[in-house]
Amino acid sequence: MHTDPIRGHKRGTAPVPLSVLDLAPVGSGLTVAQALATTTAVAKRTEELGYHRFWVAEHHSMPGIASSAPAVILAHLAAHTERIRLGSGGVMLPNHAPLVIAEQFGTLEALAPGRVDLGLGRAPGTDRATTLALRLTPERLGADDFPEQLAELTAFLDGSFPENHPYHRIHAVPGPVQRRVDGGVGEHSRPPVWLLGSSDYSARLAASLGLPFAFAHHFSADNTVPALDLYRRTFRASSVLDKPYAMIAATAVAADTEKDAARAAASLGLSMLKLRTGRAGLVPSAQEAEDFPYTPAERDFVAQWMSNAVTGTGAQVREGLDALVERTGADELMVTSTVHGHEPRLRSYELIAEAYGL
């Protein structure tokens, strides 16, 4: 049975469906509770605006990002939304036992039937020490066994282990098959699996398995076109998809004026500078970014990093995003506005939606 990734979606004048990636950023002067409340408010508002999906990402040991437990956040968001698809962008599978992820996302599917996506990545999403704390043994620090972990997870989701497999009698509960009181078998349903990546590895694997693919253009822009080309060129049809389906995630910050957008986006530039130089902390405010004593090299880094972000008024952001879709041939666009504060993030998504007539 083939899956339609955008079944029932209405997208206004957008060339492709628009979705949102959220990191639950914790801004300077704000608390984790406030950050998670803002993520909830953004999910509710983007649903009202007509966005297709709302995904949250897994990160660890990063004070400025509160999305360390995607399944917990998604359960909360499921209780506060009604229609928008909810998913992980992504769960870093090597950090977890596949059975645990199958149970977590089976539970989410039961709570929000037909609305849950399971996006998977192979990177740890953190530093080596934290990775060791998550995985417990040094032998599991590598990602070389990701295909085997993925196959195990899929078998738990589908209940498809062969009879001679040691896990054959294990059931991931809630599972894909719901038994009726009369003993009959209910509808087969489980979250669709996406592979996420920022290089050609996951592109090749997604293509070989016939799975939808999401690429992290927002932090690996130079690899976007080569990875998508590889995915499409090597794609093999499966029971999930009969043709390739590629989504890209891009940084987009819209404001009422071009100057306001640049000022809001500056907090993201400084945040990335601190992360890359071992000074990760809370997401700085626009004022902190404006007052920061950048060295020439640091200014060059920020300028280079932000060169792949799309900022400006709603109309300017639409122009930039349309050009990105045209250049990459993406089937869906996932925007992320990881700026400081509640109102700037909400306003960014509102202006983008308005520009596209969602």
Number of C-alpha atoms within 10 A of each C-alpha: 8 11 14 11 15 15 7 8 13 15 18 16 12 18 16 18 22 26 24 24 24 21 23 25 28 28 24 16 11 14 15 17 12 16 23 20 14 20 25 21 17 23 26 19 16 22 20 15 17 20 24 24 24 28 24 26 25 22 22 18 16 18 15 24 24 25 25 19 15 22 22 12 20 23 18 14 20 23 11 12 19 13 16 22 21 27 29 28 29 26 28 20 20 24 21 13 13 22 19 14 19 27 19 19 26 25 19 27 24 19 14 20 15 16 20 27 24 24 24 25 26 24 20 23 20 15 12 12 11 14 22 17 11 17 16 12 10 12 8 15 18 13 15 11 11 18 13 11 19 19 13 19 22 19 19 26 29 19 18 13 18 11 9 8 9 9 15 14 12 11 16 23 18 18 22 22 16 16 12 10 8 6 8 8 11 12 10 10 17 26 22 19 22 23 25 28 24 22 19 18 14 23 28 20 18 27 25 15 16 23 28 25 27 30 30 20 23 22 18 16 19 13 15 23 16 13 22 26 15 15 27 18 12 16 24 17 16 16 11 17 19 16 16 20 23 24 26 27 25 25 22 27 32 30 27 15 14 16 13 18 23 19 20 27 29 24 23 26 24 27 23 21 19 17 14 11 9 9 11 17 18 20 28 25 23 22 12 14 20 15 9 11 10 14 9 8 9 16 15 12 17 18 13 12 19 21 11 19 23 25 30 23 23 27 17 18 24 23 14 18 23 15 12 18 17 11 11 17 16 22 18 22 27 26 23 22 27 26 28 26 22 17 11 21 21 20 18 27 26 20 21 25 22 15 19 16 13 19
